[in-house]
Amino acid sequence: MRPVVPKFKVPLELSGSSFAVIEQDSTREVEQCIEAIVRTPIGDYLDNPELGVPDFAFRSDGSDDLLLDAISDWEPRATTTVTAEEVDELLDRQDIDIRLDRE
């Protein structure tokens, strides 16, 4: 049996007198890592400037592939698919479906 290794819950949250944690390799922890990847612009994380996604502003195509590439590069525990829906001619909505790769 693998030992339980707690990770800080993001965003940081107090739980009594300590920070809330989640179990490493849990579904919630993998989702949290993916959320951090897609919310981080490339270059913003000083310890690893390649982490994140490019700026999607003013892009007319290719953002689905860039998003999937970033997630697969940085979070190997998950398989993802992106479904894009055009809201109007200026706005697309993207839903990310996450499947955990369990051994």
N, C-alpha and C positions, 0 to 999 in steps of 0.2 A: 504494500500500500504506500502510495506517495504521501510525503508529509504535506500538510496544509501550509502554504506560504501566503500570508496576507499581503495585499497590495492596497495602497491608498485609493479610496473611492474618489473619482473625479466627477464634478468639481469637489474640492475639499469640503468636508462636512464634519462638524463636531458631533460625536456620539458620546454623551456624558462628558467626561473629562479628557477624552482622547479623540483622535480622528477616526472616522468611519473607514472600514476596510472591506475589501471583497476578496474572495478566494482566487489565487492565481490559477490560470487555465480554466476558470469557469466561463460559462457563456457570457455572463455580464462583463467579465474582465476583457474578453476578446472584443466584445462590442465597444467597450470603453476605449480600447487601443485603436480600433478602426475609426471611431469618432475623433480621436485625437489626430489621426493621420489626415482625415478629410477636412478638418478645421484648421490645420496648420499650413500656411503658405510656405513654399520652399524658401529657405533662407532665414526663417523666423526663429528656428530652434538653434541656438548658438552651439550647443554640444554636438549637434549633428545637422549641419545646414542643408543636407540633401533630403532630409525627412520632410514629407508633406506633399502637397499638390500645387501645381502651377496656378497662377491667377486665371480664372475662367472668364473674367470680364471681357466683353467685346469678342468672345469666341463664337464662331458660327457653327463649328462642328468639331468632332473629335474629343469632346470632353468626357464622354462615356468611357472611351478607351483609356484616356489619361487617368481617370479615377480608378478604374479597375487595375491598371498597371501599378499605380501607387499603393493600392491596398495589397495586391499580391506580392509586391516587392517588400513591403514592410510588415505584413502580418501573414506569415505562412501557415498559421493554424486555421485559416478560414478560406473558404471558396466563396466568391461573391459574384453576383450578377447585378447589373444596373438596368432598370427599366426607365426609359425617358418618355415623358408625356409633354407635348406642346400645349402650354396653357393659352398663350396667344402668340402673335408673331415675334414678340420681344422677350418672351419668358418661357423657359422649359422647367419642368419639375422632374427630378430624378429620385427614384426609390431604389434603395440598395437592399438586396436580399442576401443574407449572410448564412452560410452553412459551415458548421465547424467540422474540421477534418479530425475525427477521433480515431485513435488507434485501437 
